[in-house]
Amino acid sequence: MSDKLARAEAENTAQSIVEECGFTAFPICPFEIAKRHDIHVEAKQSGKPGVSGFLLRVGNVFGIQYAQHITNDGFIRFTVAHELGHYFLPGHPEKLFPRGDGVHESKSGFISGDPVERQADYFASALLMPVHQFREAVNGAGSGFSAIEKLARLCKTSITATAIRYSYFTDEAVAVIVSSGERIDYCFMSDRIRDLRGITWIKKGDLLPKGTVTAMFNADQSNVEQARQDEGTSTLSDWFDGGPDVEINEDVVGLGSYGKTLTILFTDEPLEDDDEDSDDD
């Protein structure tokens, strides 16, 4: 299954669960959904790096555990929603528990390249930030990091998950980048950037552009560990080879014990292709 089809299936499955449970306003509570399906949820001590959650199966009985070291309430809720994805998504229980009983360890938060984990991440985002309600909230949230903070408070979701979801629905040119040290872990882009012709998309493992706010921020690891914030400007061409030389805002925040940095690039300035479209009218 392609990533696009996997995301669509996750969106549709999550939407059906939200409607079935009667949620019409934020926040969507994954603990309540688990309870309604007789799935016990509890914290569990875990020393395995990157492992955030567990789905347990004994016969037809399921349980969810989330790593006790997670202190961010938004990420806890995302982790529980991710495990619910493994429970609800077609084919996941069979694939994760081929022998029936067992324990599945998850790395949620868009850090895993495994298609099964990624689809569960898509499900978690769609469950906690359902498309219709979230699109309406985005329209009234403003722009940039302040908009994402506002949406995260409304939805009770983590800044990173909210930023990624925001990039899907905003009409602005937005890129959401997570980095560690000098390297980029991943990047999500809004349609206004994805649709630009001739640009090279950011890839996992790419070096941060020198001289950007993010590169200078990451040069001091204490900025990340102490969840400091910074802001400034760069250009789209600094980040995307072949991109237009348009100034963009660059908002940066350290993600604390997660050990990574979140960067939001955004602008409402016309882009190269926007100008071409207007010339054609």
N, C-alpha and C positions, 0 to 999 in steps of 0.2 A: 504494500500500500504506500502511495506517495505521501510526503509530509502534508501536502495540501488536503488530501482526502482524509488523512488521519486527524488533522485538526478539525475538519468539517464534522466528522463522526463524533469527536469529543465535544464539540459545540452543541450538536443536536442532542446527544445523550445527556449532557449537563442541563440543557434547557428543559428537557422532559422531566428531570428530577426536581428542578426548581418549581416547575408548574405543578407537579404531583404533590409536592409538600406545601404548596400554597403561598410561597414567598412572593411578595409583590413590592417590597421595599428593602433597602439596605439597613443593616448588614445581613448577609446570608450566613446562617450558622451551620457549619459542617458537623458540629457535635450533635445538633438536633437531628440532622439528617441521619447520622449514624445511629442515634438512639431509636429513631422510627423504624430502622431496619434491623434492630436487635444486634447492633455491632458495638461491643464494649470498647471504649477508648481510654487509654491511660498513658502516663509518661513512663519511659524506660531508660535506664542508664545504658549509655552506649559510648564505647571508646573508639569506635571505628571512624576514621576521618571521612567526612563527606556523607556518611549515612545519617539520614534525617528521620526516616520513618520505617515502620514494619507493618506488614499485613500478615496476620496469622490465620491459618485454616485448620480446623479439626472437623472432619466430616463436612457438614453443611453449615457449621458455625464459624463465624469470622470475628476477628478482633483487630484493633488498630492500636499501635503504640507509636509515640513520637519521642525523639531523643530528648532526654532530660536536660542536656546542656543548652538546648535552644531557649533563649530568654525573650526573643521577639515574638509578641503575641500574633502579629500578622503572619510570620513565617510558620508558627505552630499551626495556625488555621489552614495555611496553604498545604502544609505537610499532611494534615488529616484529610483535606480535600483530595490531595494526590492519591492517598491510599484508597479513598472512596472511588477514585477513577479506576484503580485496579479491580475494585469489586464490581463496578457497574459496566465498564466498557466491554463490549462483546469480544470474547476470546481471551481476555486477560487472565481470569482465574484458571482456565485450562492450561494456558501457557506457563503461568508462574507456579502452578501446583500440578505438574504432570502425574505425580503419584498420589494425588489427593491431599493429604495433610502436609503441613510444612509452614515455614516462615520465610517471607520474602523481604529482603532489605532494599530500601529505596534511597536513591540520591535525587531528591526533588530540587526544584528551583532552577531548571533549565541548564544544569551543569553536566548532565549525562548525555552522551551521544546515542544511547540505546533508544531505538524508536518506541519501544514499549514505555520507557520512562518518560520520554518526551511527550507522548500522547497523554499520559496521566497528568503531566504538567499543563498541557492545553486544557484538559478537563477541569483541573483545579482552578485555573484562571476563569474559565467560562462559568463554573459553578459559583464562585465567590463574586464575580463581576458579570452577571448575565447581560447579554448583548443589548437588549432593548433598554433596560434600566441604566446600563453603563453609558451607552451612547448619549442618552439624555443628560446624564450627569456631566459628561465630558463637555457638552455644548455650553454648560454654565460654569465651568471650572476655571476658565482663563487659559494661560499658556505657561509652558516651561515647568520648572521644578515646583513652583508654588502651586500650580494646578494639580500636579501629581501628589503633593503632600495633602492637599484638600481632599482629593479622591481617596487616598489611602485611609484618611481618618473616617471618611464616610463609609467606606466598605470594610474597614478593619482588616486591611490587607497590608502586606509588606510593601515598602517603597519600590523595591525592584520588580515585584510581580505587577504592581500597579502601573509602573512606568512602561513595562512591556505591553500591557493591555492598552494603555493610553496610546501607544504608537500605532495600534491597529485602527483606532477610531478617530483620531484627530485629523483635521483638514490641513494642519500646518506641516511644514517640513521638520520632522523630528527624527533623531537617531538616539537610541538607548544603548549605551556601551558599558559593559562590565569588564574591568581589567584587574590584573594582578602584576604589581611591579612594572616592568617595561612592556608587558605583553597584553594583548586584548584576548579576553576569554570568549566573548560573543557580542554580537551586535544585532539589534532589531531596528528596522526602519519603517517610517510611515510611507504610505503610497507616494507622496509627493517627492520623496527621495528615491524610492525604488524605481519610479517611472522615468527618472532622468536618463537620457540616452548618453551612452559613451562613458559612464563612470564605472570604476572597479569597486565592487562591494568589499567591505571590510570582512576579513576572515579570521577565524580562530588562530591565535599564534602570531598575528601581525604585530609589529612594533608600534607603540604609541608614537604619534608624530612629535618630533622634537619641538620644544618651545611652546607647546600647548599648555593650558592650565592643568590638564590632567597629568601630563608627563612631569611637570614640576611638582605637583601635589604628591604623586606617587614616589618621588625621589626621597621623601621623608616618610617612612613607614608609620611613624607615630600619628601622622595625619589620618591614616586609615584606621589604626587601632583606637584612636580617640574620637572617631566619627566626626571629624571636623568637616567644614564645608568651605567651598571657595567658588568664585565665579569670575568670568571674564569673557573675552571674545576670541574667536579664531575664524578661519574661513572654511567653507565647505571643501575647497580644494586642498586644504591642509590634511583633511581626513580621507577624502575620496579622490583617488587618482582619476583625472579626467573631469572632475567636478567643476562647476562654475566658481569663480573667485568672488563669492558672496559672503559677507560677514555674517557669522552666526553666534548666538549666545552659547556659552559653555558653562553649565552648572555642574559642580562636582561635589560628591559627598562620600566620605569614607564609611564603609559598612561594618566597622567595629570588629568584633570577634570573628566575623565571617572572613576577614582578611582580604577583602576586595574593595574596589572603588566603582561607584556608579557615576556615569557621566551622561548628562542630558544635553544634546545639541539641538537647538531649535531656532527658527526664524520665521517671521511672517513676510519677509522680503520676497519680491518676485524672483523666481529662479529662471535659469536660461530657457528651459522648455516652456515656462509660463509666458515669457515674452514672445516666443515663437507662436504659441497658441493664439495670443492676442493679435498678432500681426495677420494671422489667417482669417480672423473674423471680418 
